[in-house]
């Protein structure tokens, strides 16, 4: 599989990364192992997770996804083959310091993740979303310490707006310490806000870009129709995630966009999910696309996208869909 440099670092990562937030809620441990095995066979040795996963779970479920990954790597004996990315920031307990990006919480969170993952190091440690209540300098100095002692090899962030990322980069430069080498934003055919400011900033400062949600939580497939209710067992009905995903995509304008895309791909005998992934892979400035699945067979469309080339008319049609969507207010914090 093609690899690309993670920003200005010497680390090379596959163009596809496996997101694991379904593990432990949508997918039981057996299914999760099968998805991991299938991905590794296809050359996807880059895994992304977070301490608060699984998606849709409640406070008592946090950490379950990392535990599954830890057991899989131990049983397969493959930790040295894996590039492992995880995150901290979200609430992990009921105490006042059980969330955020304070020194207290980061140090507590990284040790807990290392225990659950059954490893001595994390290849890419990311702040899940920014913390307005903690000084940037405190967060960045703490992350520098983790790099220096070897618990973490590279640091990145997720869901940061351009202005907050720029402040973080300035703080690292001013202090002469480790900086964020990557950012992980939401990006797909129906959500391209990062093209305005975030991607130009990453291009100018040489950051890697790892995009998630390329299938819009499954919305960019052929299984949803206007007028239907959300399917049970999907992200649109899944525990605490349902409200977020319905607000993002279960809207009349998005359904109209899906119908336009479906017509374009059906005329060519193509699969909508594969086209959506292929379009994302072809966009400039991106390092890796984070794919996900709740069953192993769902990975096939993503892998097929690696060999798919979109013709000019299809690319133009995909672009036109975004420009017809109404602009919506920006939600700060987790995006």
N, C-alpha and C positions, 0 to 999 in steps of 0.2 A: 504494500500500500504506500502511496505517496506520503512523504513526510515534509514538514515545513518547520523552519526555525521559530521558536517561541520568542517573538520580539527580537531584541538585540542579544539574547543569550545564545549559548552554544547548544542548547537543548533542542532536539528535533522531536516533533510529535506527529502522529498520524493525522491525516486530514479529517478522519472521523474519530470521535471520542464517544465512549459509551456512558450515557447518563444512567444513574442507578436509583433514582428516587422512587421508582415503583417497587423496589425490593423490600419485602417485609410487610406490605399492605395490599397492593394490587397483586403482587406476585409472591407466592410463598417461597421458602428457601430452596426447594427442589427446582421450581421453575427458574428462580434467580440463578442457580448454578448452571442450568441449561443455557440460559441467555448469555452468561459470562463465557461458557465454553464455546458457544457458537461465535461469539464476537472475537475471541482470541484466535480461533481457527481462521477467521477472515482477515487477521492482521490488525485488529483493533486492540492494542495493548495499553491504551490510554483510557483510564477510568475516572469519572467525576462523581463525587458524592458530597455529602454534607453531614455534620453532626446531628442536625435536626430531622433528617430523613428517617422514615419514609414520608413522602408527600401524602397529605390527607389525614395523617395520624394525629393523635392527640399527645399531650405532654408525656403520658406514660409510654408512648411508642418511640420517643426520640432515641437515636443511637442504634436502632435495630438494623438499619441498612449497613452501617459500618461494621456491625458484628457479623452480618452475613458475608460481607467482603473479606473480613479477617479469616473466617472459617474456610472460605473458598481458597484463598491464597495459601493457607496452611495445608489444606488437604491436597492441593495441586502442587505444592512446593514451587510456586512460580513467582514469588515476590520480586526477584531480581529481573524478571522479564516485564514487569508492570510499571507503567508510569501512573502514579496514584495522586489524584487531586482531591482534597476535601476542603471544607469551609467551616468557619465559626462566625458567630454573631447572634444567632437566634436564641430563644429561651430554651434552656436545658433543665431548669428546675424552678422552684417557686420562690427562691431567695432573691433579694434585691440585686445581687451581683451575678445572677445566673444567666445573664444575657448582656449583650453590648460588646464594645471593643476596648474596654479598659484593660490595663495590664493584668489586673486581677482575673478577669474572665478569660482573656486569651490564654494565659499560662495554665489555667485550670482546664480550659477546653482542649488545648493541644495534647496535654497528657492523657486526657480521657479518650480522645480520638486514637492516639497511638495504642492504648490498651485495647480498645475495641477492634482496631484494624490488625492487631497482633504484629506490629512492625516497629522498627527503630527509627524510621524516618518517613516523612511525607515529601513527595517530589514537588508538589505545588500546593501551597497553603493559601487559601483565599478568604478575604473578609466578605461575608455573604451579601451584606448591604451596609451602607454607611451608618455611623452612629453619631447623631448630632449633639449628643451629650458628653462626648469624650474628645479632648483635644487631639487633633491629628498627630501631633508630635508624640503623644503618649502611645498611640497605636503603632506608629511606624518604628519607634525605638524598641518596642516590645517585639515586633516582627523581626527587626534586625538582630535582636538577641537570639531568637529561635534559629535564624540562619547561621549565626556565628557558632552556636553550640552544636549544630548538625541535626537538630530535630526536623528542620525544614530546609529544603534546598533552594527553592524559589518561592516568591510571594506574588500574589495577584489579588484582584478584587472582583466583585460581581455586583451587578445592578447599580453601579455608580453613575450618576450624571456627569457630564463632561466637566462642569465647574468643580465638583468635589474631587474628581480624579486629578485635575490640574493642581488643586491645592495640595493633594497628597504627594504628587511628584515634586512640587516646589519644596515641600518640607523635607523630603528625603535628600534632595540636592543641597539644600541649605545646611543640613546636619551631617552630610557626608556619609549616609547610611544606605542600606538596601532599599530599593524602590519597588513598586509594583511593576512586574514585567508583563502582566497580562490583565485583561479585563474580560468579564463574562456577562454580556448583555443578552436580552431577549431580541430575537430577530427572525423574521420570516416574510413570506410574500404579503402577509396582512399587517405586518408591524415593522416599519422601517425607520422609526424615529431616530435611530442612532446615526443615520447617514448625514444628518444636519450638522452636528457638532462633535459627537463622540468619535466617530471614525476619522475625521480630519485630525483630531488631536492625537489619536493613536498612530496615525500615519506620520505626523510631524515628530512625535517623540519615540517612535520605534517600539510600540507595545504590541504584543500578541493579542489577538482577538478570538475568543472561544465563544461561539454563539450557541444559545440554547433555544429550545422550543421551535425548531425548524418546521415541524408539522403542526404548530399551533395546538399542541395537546391532542393531536389526532383529528383536529377540525379540517386540516388540509389532506383529507383522504376522501374516498367516495362513499363513506358510510352514513353521512348526515344529510338530511333534506329539510328544507324550510317547512315549518309547520309541525315538525316532529317534536317530541319531548326528548330531553337528553337521555342517552342510553345508560342504563344502570351498569355500574362497574367501571365507568370511564371517569376521566378527570372532571367531567362536567357534573358528576353526581357524587364525587368521592370525598366524603368527610369534610374536613376543613378547607379543601382545595376547590370545592364545587363553586362557591360564590365568586372566587377570583377568576376562574376560567370562564364562567358564564358572562361575567362583566367584560372580559377581554374579547370574547369571540362570538357568544351566542346572541348576536344582534342582527337585525334585518339587513343592514348594509353588508355585513360579512357573509351572510347567506347568499346575497346577490353576487358577491365577488366569487364565491365558491362555484356557483352555477356557470359564471363566465369562464372560469378556469376549467371546469369539467368539460365544457363544450370544446375548448381549445385542445385539450389532451385527448379526448375521445376521437376527434377528427384524425388524430395521428396514431391511434391505437396504443396510446401510452397510459401509464398509471399515474394518477395525480400525485400520490405520495412520492414516487420516484422523481417526478418533475420538480416538485417543491424542494426536495433535497438537492437535486442537480443544480437548480437555479441558485440556491444558497452557496453551494460549493464554488460556483463560477463567479461569485461577487468578489471584487478586489478588496484587499486589506484584511481578509479573514484568514485565520491560521487553522482553525479546526471547527467542525460542526458537531455539536453534541446531539447524538441520536438516543432514542430510548425505546423500550418495549416492555410489555407485560407478558408476552409469549415469544419464544424463539423465532417463530415464523414471521413475526412482524418486522424482523430485521431485514428480510429479503428485499423489501422495497428500497431500503436505505443503501444496501450493498449494490443493488442494480443501478442506482444513481451514479455510481462511480464510472460507469461506462456509457452514460447517457449524455449526448450532446444536443443542446437545444438549438433549433434553427432560428433565424432572425425574427421571423413572424411570431414564433412562440415566445421568444424573449420579450418582444415588444408588447405582446398581449399580457404577459405576466407583469410587466412594468405598469401597464395601463390600469390594472386592477387596483394597485396601491393609490394611484393619483385620483381615482374616483371615490375612494373611501373618505368619509367626513373626518376632519381632524377632531381629536378628543382632548380633554384636559390632561395634562401630565400629572401623574400621581407620584409624589416624592417618596423616597424610601425604597421599599421593595417594588420593583417594576414588573 
